[in-house]
Amino acid sequence: MKAELIELTARVSQVLQINSTWMIWNLFLAFIPLVLSIWLFRNRPYNIGSWALGFLVLFACVPPNRNYLGAFFNFLKNHITSISTLNIALFSIFGLLAFGIWASKSKYGITALWWLGFVIFYAFLPNAPYLLTDIIHLIDDIRTIQSVWMITLVVIPLYIFVILAGFEAYVVSLINLGSYLHRIGKSQWILGVEITTHALSAIGIYWGRFLRFNTWDLVTQPDYLLTRGVEELLGKQPLVIIAITFAILTGLYWLIKKVTLSLVKQPSGSINIRSAKS
């Protein structure tokens, strides 16, 4: 009995390791817009803790590349003797520090940071519903893993959890945005913003799944992303795929939003987002 339990544990661990890397990374990307939505739409702009959390999220968004650390140390080794390089580095550090202090004290600085966070929020938002397309990996897992019980009791529930967690992050992020629009007196915008967001996310999902672009390409190669992306959108097949994706996002969002709001008990005096017809 003990030997069978050990063997079963080893097999479960092996199955989990097959997908752990991409699942954890994709969930991390999906939760970035969720954290940013709390920072942007739920917290007060002068809450220092919310600003600190936002900066931590931005620093955490650096792609996981093992060469970065080595390249950084090589740069220091080759250039630290240069006085001009050292001066530029020190000037940049103190400049960023001064900008951070000014931004936390000035309403204009807070506004600039808010809009920067808003742009980053929308840049990362398609990563949350993108997890819906990761269902294609399930087919490979079913072909690779021979055990029916392992597929039924471990693999399929794991996929359901990861996909639902990612899409729930998408739903809650837009709920927070809708709450913010209601608070500033723009409740009539909520439905239009949600539909526009679904359309943009559908395009982002297509770019990510079929053209293999990612969020970093908006910064590293924006010209190529826009050129190739727009060219692909002119084709009939991409438009059909994007339209189907948009319909799926809209339907699932409406359903899960209703379920989420029904599960969250809203205290008296809180914002009633149910007024949004979505």
TORMARMAR-394039 format. One line per field, with one value per residue: residue in three letters; x, y, z of N, C-alpha, C in turn; residue number from 1. Coordinates in nm, 3 decimals. Example, Ala and Ser with C-alpha at 12.3 -4.5 7.8 and 13.67 -1.06 7.14 Angstrom:
residues 2
code <- c(ALA/SER)
n.xx <- c(1.319/1.285)
n.yy <- c(-0.569/-0.225)
n.zz <- c(0.780/0.708)
ca.xx <- c(1.230/1.367)
ca.yy <- c(-0.450/-0.106)
ca.zz <- c(0.780/0.714)
c.xx <- c(1.320/1.290)
c.yy <- c(-0.330/0.003)
c.zz <- c(0.780/0.787)
pos <- c(1/2)
***
This chain:
residues 278
code <- c(MET/LYS/ALA/GLU/LEU/ILE/GLU/LEU/THR/ALA/ARG/VAL/SER/GLN/VAL/LEU/GLN/ILE/ASN/SER/THR/TRP/MET/ILE/TRP/ASN/LEU/PHE/LEU/ALA/PHE/ILE/PRO/LEU/VAL/LEU/SER/ILE/TRP/LEU/PHE/ARG/ASN/ARG/PRO/TYR/ASN/ILE/GLY/SER/TRP/ALA/LEU/GLY/PHE/LEU/VAL/LEU/PHE/ALA/CYS/VAL/PRO/PRO/ASN/ARG/ASN/TYR/LEU/GLY/ALA/PHE/PHE/ASN/PHE/LEU/LYS/ASN/HIS/ILE/THR/SER/ILE/SER/THR/LEU/ASN/ILE/ALA/LEU/PHE/SER/ILE/PHE/GLY/LEU/LEU/ALA/PHE/GLY/ILE/TRP/ALA/SER/LYS/SER/LYS/TYR/GLY/ILE/THR/ALA/LEU/TRP/TRP/LEU/GLY/PHE/VAL/ILE/PHE/TYR/ALA/PHE/LEU/PRO/ASN/ALA/PRO/TYR/LEU/LEU/THR/ASP/ILE/ILE/HIS/LEU/ILE/ASP/ASP/ILE/ARG/THR/ILE/GLN/SER/VAL/TRP/MET/ILE/THR/LEU/VAL/VAL/ILE/PRO/LEU/TYR/ILE/PHE/VAL/ILE/LEU/ALA/GLY/PHE/GLU/ALA/TYR/VAL/VAL/SER/LEU/ILE/ASN/LEU/GLY/SER/TYR/LEU/HIS/ARG/ILE/GLY/LYS/SER/GLN/TRP/ILE/LEU/GLY/VAL/GLU/ILE/THR/THR/HIS/ALA/LEU/SER/ALA/ILE/GLY/ILE/TYR/TRP/GLY/ARG/PHE/LEU/ARG/PHE/ASN/THR/TRP/ASP/LEU/VAL/THR/GLN/PRO/ASP/TYR/LEU/LEU/THR/ARG/GLY/VAL/GLU/GLU/LEU/LEU/GLY/LYS/GLN/PRO/LEU/VAL/ILE/ILE/ALA/ILE/THR/PHE/ALA/ILE/LEU/THR/GLY/LEU/TYR/TRP/LEU/ILE/LYS/LYS/VAL/THR/LEU/SER/LEU/VAL/LYS/GLN/PRO/SER/GLY/SER/ILE/ASN/ILE/ARG/SER/ALA/LYS/SER)
n.xx <- c(0.083/0.190/0.397/0.251/0.120/0.334/0.427/0.203/0.198/0.437/0.379/0.169/0.307/0.488/0.316/0.212/0.441/0.478/0.326/0.361/0.538/0.456/0.193/0.206/0.346/0.172/-0.053/0.055/0.094/-0.172/-0.271/-0.149/-0.288/-0.511/-0.412/-0.322/-0.567/-0.685/-0.511/-0.540/-0.818/-0.953/-0.817/-0.733/-0.579/-0.376/-0.285/-0.013/0.069/-0.065/0.054/0.317/0.273/0.195/0.433/0.594/0.467/0.516/0.797/0.810/0.729/0.927/1.050/1.120/1.430/1.722/1.957/1.963/2.063/2.330/2.410/2.383/2.580/2.806/2.797/2.847/3.105/3.249/3.205/3.200/3.426/3.426/3.394/3.198/2.988/2.928/2.847/2.618/2.459/2.426/2.300/2.062/1.948/1.911/1.753/1.521/1.442/1.390/1.181/0.989/0.938/0.836/0.613/0.456/0.379/0.276/-0.018/-0.020/0.187/0.086/-0.134/-0.004/0.131/-0.088/-0.213/-0.009/-0.005/-0.262/-0.239/-0.055/-0.210/-0.413/-0.250/-0.161/-0.396/-0.523/-0.382/-0.510/-0.773/-0.652/-0.571/-0.778/-0.726/-0.528/-0.625/-0.563/-0.330/-0.415/-0.495/-0.251/-0.151/-0.333/-0.270/-0.011/-0.012/-0.098/-0.268/-0.605/-0.736/-0.558/-0.572/-0.840/-0.872/-0.664/-0.534/-0.743/-0.905/-0.702/-0.653/-0.906/-0.914/-0.695/-0.766/-1.016/-0.935/-0.769/-0.957/-1.137/-0.980/-0.975/-1.246/-1.292/-1.113/-1.233/-1.471/-1.378/-1.292/-1.540/-1.660/-1.507/-1.572/-1.843/-1.819/-1.709/-1.912/-1.970/-2.136/-2.281/-2.093/-2.000/-2.094/-2.018/-1.738/-1.677/-1.751/-1.577/-1.335/-1.351/-1.334/-1.077/-0.926/-0.980/-0.847/-0.587/-0.555/-0.560/-0.328/-0.141/-0.174/-0.169/0.010/0.215/0.299/0.383/0.323/0.553/0.646/0.520/0.683/0.946/0.943/0.750/0.681/0.701/0.514/0.270/0.262/0.272/0.058/-0.166/-0.172/-0.239/-0.494/-0.644/-0.711/-0.952/-0.987/-0.851/-1.026/-1.263/-1.186/-1.123/-1.374/-1.524/-1.384/-1.433/-1.712/-1.720/-1.576/-1.745/-1.986/-1.900/-1.795/-2.022/-2.171/-1.999/-1.952/-2.204/-2.231/-2.013/-2.077/-2.309/-2.213/-2.060/-2.125/-2.257/-2.196/-2.406/-2.447/-2.241/-2.105/-2.327/-2.288/-2.448/-2.615/-2.510/-2.572/-2.475)
n.yy <- c(-0.121/0.122/0.148/0.170/0.408/0.586/0.558/0.652/0.919/1.008/0.988/1.171/1.404/1.412/1.451/1.703/1.860/1.871/2.077/2.288/2.508/2.681/2.726/2.855/3.086/3.201/3.245/3.431/3.648/3.694/3.788/4.030/4.255/4.245/4.314/4.568/4.687/4.706/4.884/5.107/5.162/5.114/5.200/5.499/5.783/5.904/5.715/5.580/5.317/5.185/5.298/5.205/4.930/4.922/5.000/4.783/4.580/4.666/4.642/4.371/4.281/4.233/4.032/3.681/3.611/3.439/3.542/3.809/3.882/3.801/3.959/4.209/4.211/4.176/4.413/4.597/4.514/4.576/4.847/4.996/5.126/5.351/5.690/5.860/5.685/5.593/5.830/5.884/5.667/5.716/5.964/5.888/5.720/5.893/6.077/5.928/5.877/6.137/6.199/6.014/6.106/6.360/6.283/6.155/6.365/6.567/6.660/6.651/6.477/6.240/6.205/6.159/5.919/5.759/5.743/5.618/5.373/5.291/5.251/5.040/4.854/4.796/4.694/4.454/4.321/4.140/3.905/3.767/3.655/3.511/3.268/3.096/2.986/2.809/2.562/2.401/2.272/2.066/1.860/1.757/1.668/1.465/1.284/1.225/1.136/0.830/0.724/0.701/0.764/0.945/1.155/1.227/1.288/1.457/1.609/1.732/1.870/2.046/2.205/2.323/2.476/2.658/2.794/2.905/3.065/3.251/3.374/3.472/3.667/3.847/3.919/4.036/4.246/4.410/4.459/4.617/4.836/4.918/4.990/5.212/5.388/5.425/5.557/5.803/5.916/5.820/5.610/5.538/5.474/5.221/4.978/5.020/5.042/4.789/4.625/4.725/4.657/4.377/4.338/4.442/4.268/4.027/4.068/4.091/3.833/3.680/3.780/3.692/3.408/3.310/3.470/3.480/3.697/3.894/4.078/4.226/4.295/4.527/4.723/4.647/4.589/4.766/4.869/4.653/4.483/4.625/4.658/4.391/4.287/4.443/4.383/4.111/4.130/4.209/3.989/3.731/3.495/3.553/3.756/3.615/3.437/3.619/3.736/3.517/3.468/3.709/3.684/3.463/3.563/3.775/3.641/3.461/3.643/3.793/3.593/3.499/3.733/3.792/3.575/3.621/3.872/3.799/3.633/3.796/3.975/4.286/4.558/4.801/5.115/5.079/5.062/4.990/4.776/4.633/4.782/4.826/4.738/4.463)
n.zz <- c(0.000/0.083/-0.101/-0.338/-0.293/-0.286/-0.548/-0.688/-0.600/-0.709/-0.981/-1.008/-0.941/-1.153/-1.370/-1.305/-1.328/-1.599/-1.705/-1.533/-1.559/-1.780/-1.704/-1.454/-1.529/-1.721/-1.562/-1.389/-1.563/-1.621/-1.380/-1.345/-1.473/-1.303/-1.048/-1.113/-1.174/-0.925/-0.807/-0.976/-0.995/-0.758/-0.528/-0.344/-0.501/-0.354/-0.186/-0.053/-0.025/-0.233/-0.459/-0.423/-0.447/-0.713/-0.845/-0.776/-0.918/-1.180/-1.196/-1.165/-1.406/-1.587/-1.844/-1.793/-1.835/-1.841/-1.927/-1.871/-1.616/-1.633/-1.849/-1.737/-1.535/-1.695/-1.836/-1.629/-1.562/-1.793/-1.833/-1.603/-1.529/-1.672/-1.633/-1.730/-1.789/-1.533/-1.415/-1.568/-1.491/-1.216/-1.230/-1.354/-1.162/-0.939/-1.069/-1.128/-0.867/-0.775/-0.949/-0.865/-0.604/-0.662/-0.813/-0.623/-0.467/-0.625/-0.800/-1.073/-1.129/-1.016/-1.182/-1.428/-1.371/-1.321/-1.574/-1.713/-1.580/-1.655/-1.932/-1.933/-1.799/-1.991/-2.188/-2.082/-2.026/-2.221/-2.168/-1.967/-2.055/-2.254/-2.157/-2.209/-2.458/-2.406/-2.381/-2.589/-2.527/-2.372/-2.537/-2.630/-2.386/-2.323/-2.520/-2.447/-2.178/-2.053/-1.866/-1.786/-1.549/-1.436/-1.616/-1.587/-1.312/-1.241/-1.455/-1.618/-1.414/-1.330/-1.556/-1.582/-1.346/-1.384/-1.622/-1.552/-1.337/-1.465/-1.639/-1.456/-1.337/-1.547/-1.559/-1.303/-1.317/-1.512/-1.381/-1.171/-1.322/-1.423/-1.183/-1.118/-1.331/-1.273/-1.032/-1.103/-1.235/-1.494/-1.575/-1.798/-1.982/-1.933/-2.054/-2.325/-2.295/-2.198/-2.419/-2.615/-2.494/-2.499/-2.776/-2.835/-2.678/-2.805/-3.047/-2.943/-2.837/-3.070/-3.199/-3.013/-2.999/-3.268/-3.419/-3.246/-3.093/-2.804/-2.497/-2.448/-2.698/-2.771/-2.682/-2.752/-3.030/-3.174/-3.429/-3.611/-3.494/-3.522/-3.801/-3.907/-3.759/-3.840/-4.113/-4.103/-3.999/-4.213/-4.354/-4.439/-4.287/-4.034/-3.940/-3.903/-3.701/-3.497/-3.462/-3.367/-3.132/-2.998/-2.960/-2.787/-2.567/-2.490/-2.422/-2.216/-2.036/-1.961/-1.832/-1.622/-1.489/-1.385/-1.210/-1.039/-0.923/-0.794/-0.597/-0.442/-0.167/-0.147/0.058/0.228/0.069/-0.107/-0.442/-0.696/-0.938/-1.092/-1.235/-1.480/-1.806/-1.926)
ca.xx <- c(0.000/0.280/0.469/0.156/0.096/0.455/0.427/0.097/0.243/0.542/0.315/0.098/0.409/0.542/0.214/0.205/0.562/0.471/0.262/0.373/0.612/0.375/0.072/0.240/0.382/0.053/-0.136/0.121/0.060/-0.315/-0.301/-0.092/-0.395/-0.599/-0.348/-0.323/-0.703/-0.706/-0.428/-0.590/-0.962/-1.011/-0.745/-0.723/-0.454/-0.269/-0.250/0.126/0.080/-0.111/0.159/0.429/0.232/0.198/0.572/0.642/0.412/0.586/0.929/0.794/0.688/1.043/1.044/1.217/1.538/1.840/2.073/1.958/2.152/2.466/2.437/2.397/2.712/2.905/2.795/2.918/3.246/3.311/3.180/3.195/3.545/3.401/3.337/3.075/2.883/2.892/2.771/2.485/2.384/2.389/2.202/1.935/1.892/1.862/1.645/1.401/1.403/1.328/1.052/0.897/0.897/0.750/0.487/0.374/0.335/0.210/-0.135/0.014/0.266/-0.004/-0.212/0.083/0.153/-0.215/-0.233/0.090/-0.058/-0.380/-0.191/0.002/-0.324/-0.476/-0.152/-0.152/-0.528/-0.553/-0.317/-0.601/-0.857/-0.567/-0.563/-0.880/-0.669/-0.433/-0.691/-0.502/-0.227/-0.481/-0.493/-0.117/-0.139/-0.412/-0.193/0.113/-0.041/-0.176/-0.363/-0.734/-0.764/-0.473/-0.627/-0.970/-0.868/-0.556/-0.506/-0.861/-0.934/-0.597/-0.680/-1.025/-0.878/-0.607/-0.841/-1.115/-0.865/-0.729/-1.072/-1.193/-0.898/-1.023/-1.379/-1.280/-1.045/-1.332/-1.565/-1.313/-1.298/-1.678/-1.683/-1.443/-1.653/-1.964/-1.783/-1.681/-2.032/-1.971/-2.196/-2.329/-1.981/-1.954/-2.122/-1.932/-1.600/-1.665/-1.754/-1.450/-1.230/-1.360/-1.284/-0.932/-0.871/-0.989/-0.734/-0.465/-0.546/-0.521/-0.187/-0.057/-0.183/-0.138/0.128/0.314/0.342/0.354/0.311/0.682/0.669/0.470/0.796/1.068/0.928/0.614/0.658/0.676/0.388/0.156/0.260/0.231/-0.074/-0.269/-0.178/-0.313/-0.635/-0.712/-0.751/-1.086/-0.979/-0.828/-1.145/-1.358/-1.135/-1.138/-1.518/-1.564/-1.323/-1.509/-1.841/-1.695/-1.540/-1.863/-2.078/-1.844/-1.783/-2.155/-2.211/-1.915/-1.972/-2.327/-2.202/-1.922/-2.149/-2.407/-2.142/-2.001/-2.228/-2.219/-2.247/-2.490/-2.374/-2.137/-2.142/-2.404/-2.244/-2.550/-2.687/-2.453/-2.636/-2.373)
ca.yy <- c(0.000/0.238/0.158/0.218/0.550/0.659/0.557/0.742/1.056/1.039/1.006/1.299/1.509/1.416/1.511/1.845/1.926/1.888/2.204/2.387/2.629/2.775/2.760/2.955/3.210/3.261/3.296/3.553/3.754/3.722/3.859/4.164/4.356/4.243/4.395/4.707/4.739/4.745/5.004/5.220/5.190/5.092/5.274/5.645/5.814/5.945/5.602/5.546/5.173/5.144/5.336/5.112/4.803/4.939/4.996/4.646/4.506/4.705/4.581/4.225/4.249/4.207/3.893/3.593/3.571/3.414/3.618/3.947/3.904/3.793/4.077/4.324/4.207/4.200/4.557/4.662/4.479/4.639/4.989/5.066/5.210/5.475/5.792/5.912/5.585/5.594/5.953/5.867/5.574/5.785/6.066/5.821/5.671/6.007/6.137/5.849/5.899/6.269/6.192/5.941/6.195/6.463/6.223/6.123/6.490/6.655/6.601/6.626/6.354/6.129/6.186/6.098/5.780/5.687/5.714/5.517/5.247/5.256/5.196/4.908/4.769/4.748/4.616/4.320/4.262/4.020/3.785/3.695/3.563/3.428/3.134/3.011/2.916/2.707/2.432/2.320/2.188/1.949/1.753/1.695/1.595/1.342/1.191/1.188/1.065/0.713/0.688/0.768/0.819/1.062/1.262/1.266/1.339/1.553/1.700/1.812/1.969/2.148/2.296/2.401/2.575/2.761/2.874/2.984/3.166/3.357/3.450/3.546/3.787/3.936/3.968/4.124/4.367/4.496/4.504/4.729/4.949/4.965/5.058/5.344/5.470/5.461/5.652/5.935/5.962/5.778/5.476/5.511/5.427/5.088/4.877/5.045/5.011/4.643/4.570/4.764/4.577/4.241/4.341/4.458/4.144/3.925/4.094/4.056/3.687/3.631/3.813/3.609/3.265/3.275/3.542/3.458/3.821/3.906/4.217/4.297/4.343/4.664/4.811/4.607/4.599/4.813/4.888/4.522/4.431/4.694/4.630/4.252/4.267/4.505/4.305/3.988/4.161/4.232/3.862/3.683/3.396/3.619/3.828/3.516/3.388/3.727/3.751/3.405/3.494/3.818/3.632/3.378/3.651/3.850/3.551/3.413/3.756/3.824/3.486/3.492/3.857/3.775/3.481/3.687/3.974/3.733/3.572/3.900/4.050/4.426/4.629/4.918/5.235/5.051/5.088/4.883/4.763/4.561/4.876/4.820/4.638/4.395)
ca.zz <- c(0.000/0.090/-0.228/-0.438/-0.265/-0.330/-0.695/-0.732/-0.573/-0.807/-1.111/-1.004/-0.946/-1.289/-1.456/-1.274/-1.377/-1.744/-1.739/-1.425/-1.599/-1.859/-1.631/-1.353/-1.597/-1.781/-1.453/-1.341/-1.658/-1.610/-1.257/-1.349/-1.488/-1.186/-0.945/-1.160/-1.165/-0.785/-0.785/-1.054/-0.989/-0.626/-0.424/-0.358/-0.570/-0.264/-0.101/-0.084/-0.039/-0.366/-0.555/-0.404/-0.507/-0.857/-0.890/-0.764/-1.030/-1.301/-1.194/-1.178/-1.542/-1.672/-1.889/-1.726/-1.923/-1.758/-1.977/-1.825/-1.503/-1.683/-1.932/-1.648/-1.473/-1.800/-1.863/-1.520/-1.570/-1.909/-1.844/-1.475/-1.517/-1.743/-1.544/-1.790/-1.771/-1.392/-1.391/-1.628/-1.408/-1.092/-1.265/-1.382/-1.035/-0.862/-1.145/-1.104/-0.728/-0.768/-1.019/-0.778/-0.495/-0.720/-0.856/-0.507/-0.403/-0.721/-0.864/-1.212/-1.130/-0.990/-1.303/-1.528/-1.333/-1.337/-1.715/-1.749/-1.530/-1.733/-2.059/-1.904/-1.765/-2.114/-2.263/-2.023/-2.003/-2.302/-2.116/-1.879/-2.134/-2.341/-2.100/-2.271/-2.573/-2.361/-2.382/-2.695/-2.465/-2.312/-2.637/-2.625/-2.259/-2.332/-2.603/-2.379/-2.053/-2.089/-1.760/-1.793/-1.417/-1.416/-1.699/-1.534/-1.175/-1.219/-1.567/-1.654/-1.309/-1.327/-1.667/-1.549/-1.244/-1.439/-1.719/-1.480/-1.257/-1.556/-1.688/-1.343/-1.324/-1.652/-1.520/-1.187/-1.364/-1.578/-1.278/-1.104/-1.414/-1.423/-1.056/-1.128/-1.419/-1.199/-0.926/-1.160/-1.305/-1.634/-1.580/-1.933/-2.062/-1.891/-2.156/-2.440/-2.259/-2.191/-2.555/-2.679/-2.433/-2.553/-2.914/-2.830/-2.622/-2.911/-3.137/-2.871/-2.828/-3.203/-3.217/-2.926/-3.028/-3.406/-3.465/-3.141/-3.030/-2.661/-2.450/-2.455/-2.834/-2.781/-2.650/-2.820/-3.175/-3.200/-3.573/-3.671/-3.438/-3.584/-3.945/-3.928/-3.701/-3.925/-4.236/-4.076/-3.974/-4.339/-4.412/-4.403/-4.179/-3.904/-3.897/-3.854/-3.572/-3.399/-3.435/-3.280/-3.001/-2.938/-2.915/-2.670/-2.455/-2.448/-2.355/-2.090/-1.944/-1.909/-1.740/-1.503/-1.416/-1.307/-1.100/-0.945/-0.849/-0.707/-0.485/-0.358/-0.096/-0.146/0.175/0.202/0.030/-0.204/-0.579/-0.756/-1.076/-1.166/-1.321/-1.614/-1.889/-2.003)
c.xx <- c(0.086/0.352/0.378/0.129/0.214/0.460/0.322/0.137/0.348/0.481/0.239/0.196/0.467/0.444/0.206/0.325/0.559/0.423/0.288/0.437/0.522/0.248/0.098/0.271/0.260/-0.043/-0.077/0.086/-0.087/-0.348/-0.237/-0.200/-0.491/-0.542/-0.349/-0.463/-0.737/-0.632/-0.490/-0.732/-1.024/-0.946/-0.749/-0.588/-0.342/-0.234/-0.111/0.143/0.038/-0.008/0.278/0.397/0.237/0.339/0.630/0.592/0.486/0.725/0.919/0.760/0.805/1.040/1.151/1.322/1.665/1.960/2.076/2.058/2.297/2.503/2.457/2.535/2.824/2.913/2.872/3.068/3.317/3.303/3.187/3.316/3.528/3.331/3.204/2.959/2.835/2.808/2.630/2.399/2.337/2.283/2.065/1.868/1.832/1.748/1.514/1.350/1.332/1.191/0.948/0.847/0.802/0.613/0.397/0.318/0.253/0.090/-0.109/0.096/0.180/-0.088/-0.131/0.106/0.026/-0.237/-0.131/0.043/-0.178/-0.340/-0.134/-0.108/-0.387/-0.380/-0.146/-0.287/-0.558/-0.486/-0.410/-0.696/-0.778/-0.556/-0.670/-0.822/-0.569/-0.495/-0.631/-0.393/-0.287/-0.481/-0.360/-0.099/-0.215/-0.338/-0.069/0.088/-0.138/-0.286/-0.491/-0.767/-0.682/-0.527/-0.756/-0.959/-0.761/-0.549/-0.625/-0.899/-0.830/-0.620/-0.801/-0.993/-0.797/-0.685/-0.944/-1.050/-0.822/-0.846/-1.140/-1.112/-0.940/-1.155/-1.368/-1.210/-1.144/-1.440/-1.507/-1.315/-1.439/-1.713/-1.625/-1.525/-1.783/-1.933/-1.759/-1.798/-2.038/-2.029/-2.242/-2.218/-1.949/-1.974/-2.032/-1.787/-1.580/-1.661/-1.624/-1.335/-1.232/-1.304/-1.132/-0.865/-0.874/-0.876/-0.603/-0.446/-0.505/-0.373/-0.097/-0.057/-0.134/-0.013/0.242/0.375/0.312/0.356/0.440/0.706/0.613/0.581/0.917/1.061/0.787/0.583/0.622/0.544/0.269/0.146/0.210/0.089/-0.185/-0.282/-0.259/-0.462/-0.714/-0.758/-0.886/-1.081/-0.949/-0.952/-1.250/-1.316/-1.154/-1.285/-1.568/-1.509/-1.397/-1.643/-1.825/-1.662/-1.662/-1.960/-2.026/-1.832/-1.918/-2.196/-2.132/-1.926/-2.098/-2.303/-2.116/-1.995/-2.255/-2.341/-2.084/-2.115/-2.183/-2.279/-2.329/-2.403/-2.265/-2.192/-2.215/-2.371/-2.347/-2.629/-2.635/-2.519/-2.533/-2.404)
c.yy <- c(0.126/0.259/0.212/0.367/0.635/0.668/0.652/0.888/1.099/1.065/1.138/1.414/1.524/1.482/1.662/1.921/1.950/2.028/2.316/2.517/2.727/2.814/2.870/3.089/3.279/3.314/3.426/3.671/3.793/3.805/3.998/4.270/4.359/4.330/4.542/4.767/4.780/4.875/5.126/5.261/5.175/5.175/5.423/5.681/5.855/5.836/5.554/5.396/5.125/5.181/5.240/4.977/4.811/4.934/4.856/4.559/4.538/4.643/4.430/4.185/4.225/4.061/3.807/3.543/3.557/3.497/3.761/3.973/3.899/3.913/4.200/4.327/4.227/4.348/4.632/4.637/4.556/4.790/5.066/5.157/5.344/5.574/5.843/5.814/5.583/5.717/5.942/5.776/5.641/5.892/6.004/5.776/5.786/6.078/6.063/5.867/6.033/6.270/6.120/6.028/6.302/6.406/6.194/6.249/6.578/6.585/6.571/6.498/6.231/6.099/6.117/5.950/5.698/5.648/5.612/5.379/5.198/5.194/5.056/4.809/4.711/4.666/4.472/4.249/4.141/3.894/3.703/3.603/3.476/3.285/3.041/2.929/2.809/2.570/2.342/2.230/2.062/1.832/1.680/1.615/1.463/1.237/1.140/1.100/0.951/0.681/0.770/0.834/0.945/1.181/1.317/1.337/1.446/1.656/1.790/1.911/2.081/2.251/2.384/2.510/2.689/2.853/2.961/3.094/3.283/3.440/3.527/3.673/3.891/4.001/4.069/4.254/4.463/4.542/4.623/4.854/5.007/5.039/5.198/5.438/5.514/5.570/5.792/5.985/5.926/5.638/5.438/5.460/5.279/4.984/4.895/5.011/4.860/4.580/4.602/4.681/4.434/4.235/4.352/4.331/4.032/3.942/4.055/3.906/3.628/3.659/3.722/3.463/3.230/3.345/3.536/3.588/3.813/4.053/4.294/4.355/4.483/4.765/4.778/4.618/4.645/4.827/4.756/4.464/4.493/4.660/4.489/4.229/4.323/4.428/4.177/4.016/4.184/4.103/3.816/3.588/3.460/3.691/3.732/3.466/3.493/3.746/3.641/3.426/3.603/3.768/3.545/3.464/3.724/3.762/3.503/3.525/3.789/3.722/3.491/3.621/3.848/3.684/3.547/3.789/3.914/3.671/3.675/3.981/4.194/4.495/4.751/5.038/5.209/5.072/4.970/4.873/4.688/4.653/4.876/4.708/4.572/4.249)
c.zz <- c(0.000/-0.041/-0.338/-0.420/-0.311/-0.481/-0.750/-0.713/-0.676/-0.945/-1.117/-1.014/-1.087/-1.386/-1.433/-1.328/-1.527/-1.782/-1.639/-1.472/-1.672/-1.786/-1.528/-1.419/-1.656/-1.675/-1.397/-1.432/-1.648/-1.487/-1.251/-1.372/-1.371/-1.075/-0.985/-1.151/-1.021/-0.755/-0.853/-1.017/-0.851/-0.517/-0.450/-0.416/-0.476/-0.164/-0.139/-0.103/-0.177/-0.472/-0.545/-0.467/-0.659/-0.912/-0.882/-0.879/-1.158/-1.308/-1.213/-1.321/-1.636/-1.715/-1.824/-1.823/-1.841/-1.802/-1.925/-1.714/-1.548/-1.767/-1.846/-1.585/-1.574/-1.835/-1.755/-1.529/-1.680/-1.908/-1.713/-1.455/-1.588/-1.652/-1.600/-1.772/-1.627/-1.359/-1.447/-1.542/-1.280/-1.118/-1.289/-1.252/-0.955/-0.935/-1.125/-0.962/-0.714/-0.836/-0.933/-0.664/-0.547/-0.756/-0.737/-0.440/-0.496/-0.784/-1.012/-1.225/-1.108/-1.114/-1.412/-1.498/-1.350/-1.483/-1.766/-1.703/-1.610/-1.867/-2.038/-1.870/-1.892/-2.198/-2.212/-2.013/-2.091/-2.252/-2.028/-1.958/-2.230/-2.290/-2.155/-2.386/-2.532/-2.351/-2.490/-2.639/-2.404/-2.409/-2.635/-2.497/-2.262/-2.416/-2.531/-2.257/-2.083/-1.989/-1.771/-1.659/-1.390/-1.495/-1.637/-1.400/-1.151/-1.331/-1.597/-1.544/-1.302/-1.437/-1.636/-1.448/-1.304/-1.534/-1.649/-1.397/-1.346/-1.604/-1.575/-1.317/-1.427/-1.611/-1.406/-1.227/-1.428/-1.480/-1.202/-1.191/-1.419/-1.295/-1.058/-1.217/-1.351/-1.097/-0.981/-1.245/-1.452/-1.648/-1.719/-2.025/-2.040/-1.999/-2.279/-2.414/-2.254/-2.330/-2.629/-2.625/-2.484/-2.696/-2.916/-2.777/-2.726/-3.011/-3.071/-2.860/-2.962/-3.228/-3.134/-2.966/-3.167/-3.459/-3.365/-3.090/-2.881/-2.622/-2.465/-2.592/-2.857/-2.757/-2.735/-2.972/-3.213/-3.348/-3.639/-3.623/-3.508/-3.733/-3.973/-3.875/-3.787/-4.056/-4.217/-4.057/-4.101/-4.405/-4.362/-4.284/-4.044/-3.852/-3.841/-3.717/-3.463/-3.364/-3.343/-3.140/-2.927/-2.883/-2.789/-2.548/-2.401/-2.370/-2.220/-1.988/-1.881/-1.804/-1.610/-1.422/-1.329/-1.188/-0.995/-0.859/-0.756/-0.584/-0.389/-0.295/-0.085/-0.025/0.135/0.170/-0.070/-0.344/-0.636/-0.903/-1.157/-1.260/-1.463/-1.692/-1.977/-2.012)
pos <- c(1/2/3/4/5/6/7/8/9/10/11/12/13/14/15/16/17/18/19/20/21/22/23/24/25/26/27/28/29/30/31/32/33/34/35/36/37/38/39/40/41/42/43/44/45/46/47/48/49/50/51/52/53/54/55/56/57/58/59/60/61/62/63/64/65/66/67/68/69/70/71/72/73/74/75/76/77/78/79/80/81/82/83/84/85/86/87/88/89/90/91/92/93/94/95/96/97/98/99/100/101/102/103/104/105/106/107/108/109/110/111/112/113/114/115/116/117/118/119/120/121/122/123/124/125/126/127/128/129/130/131/132/133/134/135/136/137/138/139/140/141/142/143/144/145/146/147/148/149/150/151/152/153/154/155/156/157/158/159/160/161/162/163/164/165/166/167/168/169/170/171/172/173/174/175/176/177/178/179/180/181/182/183/184/185/186/187/188/189/190/191/192/193/194/195/196/197/198/199/200/201/202/203/204/205/206/207/208/209/210/211/212/213/214/215/216/217/218/219/220/221/222/223/224/225/226/227/228/229/230/231/232/233/234/235/236/237/238/239/240/241/242/243/244/245/246/247/248/249/250/251/252/253/254/255/256/257/258/259/260/261/262/263/264/265/266/267/268/269/270/271/272/273/274/275/276/277/278)
***
